[in-house]
Amino acid sequence: MTTAQGRESPNIPTALLLWHVPHVMFLAELDYQAHPRRRTLLKWEEVLFATADFMASFAHQESEGGRYVLGPPVMTANERNDSATTSNPAFELSYWRFGLRVALQWRERLGLDRDPRWEAVLADLAPLPVQDGLYVLYEGVEDMWTVHNTNHPDPIAPYGMLPGDGVDVEIMRATAAQVYKTWPVENLYSWDFPLLAMNAARLGDAERAVDFLLHERFGFTETGLPASGKSGVPSPYFPGAGGLLYAVAMMCAGWGDGPTGETPGFPDDGRWTVRWEGLAPAL
């Protein structure tokens, strides 16, 4: 969300969002999985390592020898929080873990020593926040399932688009069930549905994954542009298109630690014949 001149748009949340920061690790790792050679490593090295330096410096230690925390201030991807008092959002903590883990792997691939600062932050980063056996938007959030269950369903994001760094799968399974039970569907839109589909696929619920992608609120215009699906949100809303493409590719080709075999994200009940080619497994 920038102007044509590259300046921040006049919107406070955009300056405090964190979840976009590790995108470079995500994209770089996808590139490396497709092209596992030194040239790929060198192409991304500078920006990836600079991003890891920022991520390690942004996390701060609560006390001598204590855990590293994110924020405040921080605006969650959900954008429904008081940024001045928020710390340790679940999605961002998992993405921070993923990013630093990948950065350390890249140093090893390049024959470099592991960075001790990145390693220390990764080892002692705060755990994903849990309340009553469920992942929540951020640490200490009150009224999670009656007030903060709106807009993007961040608590399931660490095990959907992301591969689950720091995630307990059974806690995530219970969290997904709570999202299905309490999240008003009228507050879901655009890329929320691919995100929910990817989470359902990873949890082994292929039928629900397909249902999310076919949901009536997840639509496209007659010209093929992604509609936002929510009043007040401008269209075309391209995260919906990117989300759909990544989710379908993942459901066809699988994902890193997922089940073996073709089309693991589609129901294996004889009702689906899925044809695909040239896709690589998701992270």
Secondary structure, 3 states (H helix, E strand, C coil): CECCCCCECCCHHHHHECCCCCHHHHHHHHHHHHCCCHHHHHHHHHHHHHHHHHHHHHCEECCCCCCEECCCCCECCCCCCCCCCCCCEHHHHHHHHHHHHHHHHHHHHCCCCCCHHHHHHHHHECCCCEECCEECCECCCCCCCCCCCCCCCHHHCCECCCECCCCCHHHHHHHHHHHHHHCCHHHCCCCHHHHHHHHHHHCCCHHHHHHHHCCCCCCECCCCCECCCCCCCCCCCCHHHHHHHHHHHHHHHCECCCCCCCCCCCCCCCCCCCCCCCCCCEC
